[in-house]
Every structure is written in C-alpha cells, then in structure tokens.
Amino acid sequence: MQWIEAAFVRGGTSKGLFFAQDWLPEDESDRNRVFAEALGSPDRFGRQLDGLGGGISSLSKVMVVSRSQREGVDLDYTFGQVAVDTGETDYAGNCGNLSSGVVPFALEAGLVQAPDGRQEFTLYNTNTAKIVRVVLTVIEGRAAVGGKLSLPGVHGTAAPIELSYPDPAGSRSAGLLPTGNPVDTLRVEGHDYPVTLVDAALPTVVIEASRLGLEGTESPEQIDANKPVMELLEKIRRAGSAAMGLCATSEDAALVMPKIVLAAAPAPAMLLDGTLSDAAESDLVIRVISMGQTHKAVPGTGAMCLAAAAQVPGSIPAALASGLQGEVIRLGTPSGSVSAAAHFDNAGKLAHTSLLRTARVLMKGFVQLPR
C-alpha cells in the first residue's frame, strides 16, 4: 500500500488529480502507474469505481505542477490524459479546462504566493511548449471561489478565471493551418470528406455534421450509440492527424489529439439539463469527440481553436458561422453556449486566444494506491 500527496480539482468542465512535481516518482513509468492507479484504470467496466476518475475522458485527467526556472514564468505544468479502459497516459496536448485550476492549486500547495487582489500569472505548458497567462482574484492567499460567472455544464456560479494563450498557432504542428489550406479532403474507406485542419492551442479536425448524416444537435449519448459513425469519425481523425504532420501514419495518431469536431450552423437543440436552446444563442453548433467519447461541453483549448478557425476565410467553421461578428464566438455545446475569443493582428497573424473558466480545489490530502 502506498499513499501519494495530491489534490482533486475542478477546472472548467473537467476534474482531475493535481500533483506537485516533487510529490511524484522521478521515473516516468512509475508516474504513469501512479496516475492510472489513482484514477482507477485500467477498468474494463469503464467506470473507474476503484479510483477517483469518473469513467469519461473529461474526468480522467492529471496535472503536474512545479515552480518554473524560466525567466518571467511563475509555473510549469504538464497535462496527462489517462485512458479509462487501458490506463495509458497521453501527453500529446494541453487541457484548457484544467489549465484554469493550475494557479488555484499552486496557491494551495505553496508553489506560488501572491498578494490579495486581481493578479496575473504566467505559466509554461510543457506539452505544447507554449505560454499561458492566467488572471484571477486572490483572497487571503488563495484563489477566489465565489463569483457570478456561470459555465454551461457546471452548476451554480463562481469567480472568473481568465485564460489567455499568446501566439497559440501551431501548438503541435506547422501553424494555424498545418497544410496551408482552409479546407482539405481526406479519403477514408473510399470516400472523400472535406475537413478543416486547424491548430490554435489544440490541433483539431473539423467536419460538417451533415457529411456523416447528422444534424449536429444530437446528444452525446445519441452520437456515442451510433457505432458506425463513431468508428468513421475515429478513422477521419487519424487521417487528419497524419495530414497535419502530427504522426507518420494514421495508425500512429495520438489518443488525445487531434480532437475531431462535428460542426453545424446554428439550430435549436435540447440541452443536457432538459431545456431547449434557441438557434440565436450560438454562432456555431459543435460536438467534440474526445478519447472516443462525445464531450458533454467543449475542451477549453478546443473552444479557443474554433474561435480562431471561424475567422479563417473559406474554412468550414467560417462558412457555418456566417453571421459571426467580431472576435468572440458563441459555441452551441450539449450543455449550452460557451464563448471564446481569438484576436488577429493587423498583419493577419493570430496574436492570442482567450476564454473565461472557473475552478475550485475540491480536496487536498493523500490518495491511496492499491500496491
């Protein structure tokens, strides 16, 4: 039996285990074992009942945080996505939702200190080698919890945390449009599928839902139950990964990225809480597939990537969000409308993306490992 110090943190619409780097074994394979066993994977039943995971991708995550030795940077952090079924930890991308929990955790763990008031912190994400800026309010040395910001998919309101990603294009690839094209055609199983391949904070494959016989407003459960569509989406995602230069062949594609997004024009949709959203509440309807499951909201980095993609002339998101005005896009997710922003400078370069999240440290203590 072994006990490892950890904290359980909600960040945006995700939850995960947070560790200070010094709390973990130095060997990566030993760390991966800690992550899998703490979350309860591998689990052939897909529920992670023997751990702190929640049986879905957004609830099976880890963060490792440390004081940074880089000039002008407060904290370094590494995100890990743990596969529910196999227990494999994938480090291929960042998580925008859990990124909002890094500073609240670091303040609790004593990795960083700050005076009360509105404070800005500079983070370095090791997965993408990119800077993330975080602005939040500090009260008595801790991140403020109470506030008025409501996030679709999270009950109640909380204090806002602003995430800004400077120069987010090409987080894992050659640039905002890794192939140089706003639309590429992927040939999968003898059929051609037009997609937009885009990388701003998160490599993403965007396909119009109608190309697969869907409306785009289906619930996550409906999409997940459509096995032929899910299998086809995974093949398209893997083909997109190879086309973006993220892997040599589609068989080598990482589990966690690129994400694949089903996109549609604004339309009424039934939300997970049983209410009906009006078409006027969003600029673009999306369903994000993450680790083989349909996300119940949207990954934070995915939201920012789509905000950038929607401003690229000729792209699929731009065509579907034809009424978009300005830098902010409202994304229609299964949990409601989520806003994200992307700013292009006068030269047409993507300067930064941003979104608001909330976060809370739910527990800190020790997690028991089964061996």
N, C-alpha and C positions, 0 to 999 in steps of 0.2 A: 504494500500500500504506500502511496506517495501523495503528498499534498503540495500544490503549487499555488503561489500567490497570484491572484487575478482580480479583475473587476468585470462585472456584467453591465454592459452599456447599451442603451438605445440611442441610435443616431439616425435621425430622419425616420424612414420606414423600415429600417433594419435593426437587428440586435446582434451583438457579438461579444466574445470574450476579449478583453484588453489585457495586455501584459507589458510591464516594463521590460526592456531587453535584459536587464540584469536578473530578472526573476526566472529566466529560462535557461535550459542547457545550451552550451555553445554549439554543439553539433546539430546541423540542420535536420538530419533524420530523426534525432531524438526530439527536437522541437516539433516536428510534424506528428510524431507519435503523441506528444502531449496534447496538441490541438485536436487530433482525431478522438482520443480517448475522453478528453474533457467535454467535447460536444456530443459524444455518443455515436461515433461512426467507426468502422462501417456498420450499417444497420440494414439487413435485408428486408425489414418491415418498413423502412423509410420514415420512421417516426423519431428516432434519436431519444427514445424514452430513458435510456441508461446514460444520459448526459444532458448538457444544457442547451443543445441545439433544438430547433423547432420543427425539423423534418422538411423544411423547404429552404431554397437557396438563400433567401434574404435573412434567415435566422440561423445560418450555419457559417459564421464568419469569425475571423480573428484579426486583431491588430497588435502589432509590436511597436512600442514607442520608446524613444530614447532622447536624451539631451543631444543636441546637434553640435558637432565640432566645426560646422561650416560657417563661414563668415556671414553675418546678417541673418542667420537662420536659428530659430528657437528650438525646434524639434524635428527629428527624423522619424518617419513611421513607415511600416511595411504592412500591407494588407494581404491576408490569405483567405481564399475561398475554399472551404472544406466540403468535398463531395459527400452528400448524405449517405449514399449507398456504398461507396468504396473507401471513404476516409482519406482520399488523396487531397493534398493541399495544393492549390493552384495559385501562383503568384503573378500571373500574366498581366493583371490590370489593377487599377485603383478602384476604390468604392467611395463615391461622393456622399452617400448617406452616412456611412460610418466615419468618414473624414470629419464630420461635424462633432463627433464625440472625442476626437483626439485631445483637444485642449481641455475640455472639462475633465477628462481622465487624468491628463498630465498635472493639472492643478491639484486634484485629489491625491495623486501619487507623489507629489513633491518634486516632480521633474522640472517644473517651471513655476515661478512666482510672479504675481502682478498686483499692482495697487487696484483699489476699487475704481469702478467707472468703466466706460467704454474703452476696450483695449484691442489692439491689433497684434496678431501673432503670425510669424512666418514659418511655414512648415515645408519640409522636403519629403516628397513621396519617393521612396526607393524603387517602387515597382515601375514607375514611368520616368524617373529622373526629372520630375517637374516640381516647381514651386507651387504651393497653395497658401493663400492668405486667408486668415480667419479673423473676423471681427465679432466680439461678443462683449457682454457686460459682466464684470467681476464684482461680486458682493462678498465681503469678508473673506477674500482669498479664494473663493470658489466661483465657478460659472453660475450665473443667474439661471434659475429654473422657471420661476413664474413669469408669465407674459401673455400677450394677446395674439400671438401667431398661431394659426390653425393650419395643420398639414393634412391633406387628404390621406386617409388611411390610418391616422393617429388620433385617438380620442382626446378631446379637450384642447387646451391651448397652452403655450409655453413661450419662453423667452426666445427671440430670434437669434440665430447664428448665421452670419453672412459668410459664404464661401466664395472666393474669387480665384480663378485659375489664370494667371498671366501666361500668355503665349502657349495656349493649350494644344495647338495644332501639331499633329504628328507625335502623339504621346507614345506610340509604339511603331510608327510607320514613317513613310517618306514625307507626309504632310497632311494638310486638311483633306485633300483629295489624293489618296495614295497613288491612284492610277492616272491622275490628271484629268479625269472625266467626271462630269456631274452625274452621268448615268453610264453604267456598264452592263453588258449582257453576259450572264452566267449560263452555261449549258449544263444542265443536270438531268440525268436519266432521259436524254434525248430531246429535252425541251429547253427553250430559251426563256430566261427570267431576267427582265430588266431590274437592276438594283442601283441604289446609290451607296457607294463605299466611302465612308467619311470617318475621320479620326480627329476629334477635338475632345481631349481629356479621356476619351474611351473609343477604341475602334468599333465601328458599328456598320452593320449591313441593313439597309432599309429597303423593304419591298412593299409594294402596294397590296393591301389585303385582298383586293378583288382578283389578283393574279392567281390566288390559291382558292378561289371560290368562296371567300369570306367577306363579311360586311366590315369587319374591323371593330365592331362594337360588341362582339361576343365576350362572354365572361371568361376568366381564366380557366374555370372548370370545363367549359364547353370546348375551349381550344385544346386543353390538355387531353381531353377524352377523344379527340379526333386524331387517332394514332397515325393514319396515313399522312395527314398534314404535318404533324409534329416530326415525323421521320423525314419528310421532304424538306421542312424548314432547317433541320439539322444538316442535311446534305448541302443545301444552299449556303448556310452559314459557313460550313467548312470550305466550300468552293470560294466563297468571298474572302475567307482568311488567306487562302493561297494567292488569290488575285491581288490582295493588299500587300503581299510580300511578308506576311507575318509568319509563314511557315513554307517549307519546300513543297509539300503536297497537302491536299485536303485531309488526308489521313493523319497528318501531324498537327492539326489545329489544336490549340489550347482549349480547355474546357470552359474557362471563364470569359474569354474574349476571342474574337469579337462577339458582341451581342447581336442578335437579329431582331429587327423591329417590324411588326406589321403596322402599316400606316394607312389612314383613310381620311377623307375630307370630313369636316365637322358634321355630326349627326347626333340625334337623341340616343341615349344609351342608359340602360339600367345599371346603377352602381351597386357595389357590394353591400352597401347599407340599405338597399331596397328602394332608394329614391331614384327618380328619373332625372338625368341631366339633360338640359336643353342644348341644342346644337350651337346656340350663341355663346355658350360658356367655354368653348375651346376654339383654338385655331387649327388644331391638328389632333385627330384621334389616333392613339397608339396602343399597341400591345407588345410588350417586351418579353422575349423569351430568354431566360437566364438559367444556365445549367440544366436545360431540358425541361424547364417548367415556366409557365406564364407568370410573370411578375404581377403582384396584386396592385402595384402602383407604378413606379419607374425608378431605376437607379439614378442617383443624383448626377453622376457623370454622364449617364445616358441622356438625361434631360438637357444638360448643357450642350452635348454634342448635337442633339436635334435642334436646339436653338440656333446653332451655327449653320447646320445643314439647310435650315429653312430659309436662310438668307443667301444661299448659293444659287444663282440663276440656272435654271434648267434641271435642278435636282428634283427627285421625287417629293421630298418634303416641301420644297418651294412650290411645286405645282399643286399639291393638295392643300396647302395653307395659303391659297391665293389671296386671301383678304388680310394677310398679316401686315401690321403697321408697326414700324419701329423695331427696337432690338429685343423686346420681350415677347416670348411665345407662350401661349397657354396650351398645355398638352392634356388632352382628354384621356385619362387613365381609368382603370376599373374602379379606383377609389375616389375619383373626382379630378378636378382641374388642377394641374401643377404648373407653376410659372418658372421659367428660366430665361436668362438673357445672354446674348452674345454681342460683343462690340467689335466692329471692324474699323480700322483707322482710315485716314484719307487715302492711303495707298492701296486699300483693299485687303490689307493683312489682318487676320484675326488677332486682336490685341488681348482680349480676355473674355472669359465666360464667367457667369455667376449665378447663384441661386441662394435662397434662404432655406434653412433647415432648423430643426430644434433637436435637442439631445438631453439625455439625463443619465447620470450614473445610477444604476438601479441597485447594485450591490458591490461591495468590495470585501475581500476576505481570501479564502483558500478553496480551491477546487480539488476534490479527491480523484486520483487516477486509480483504475482497477488493479494496477500492478506497479 
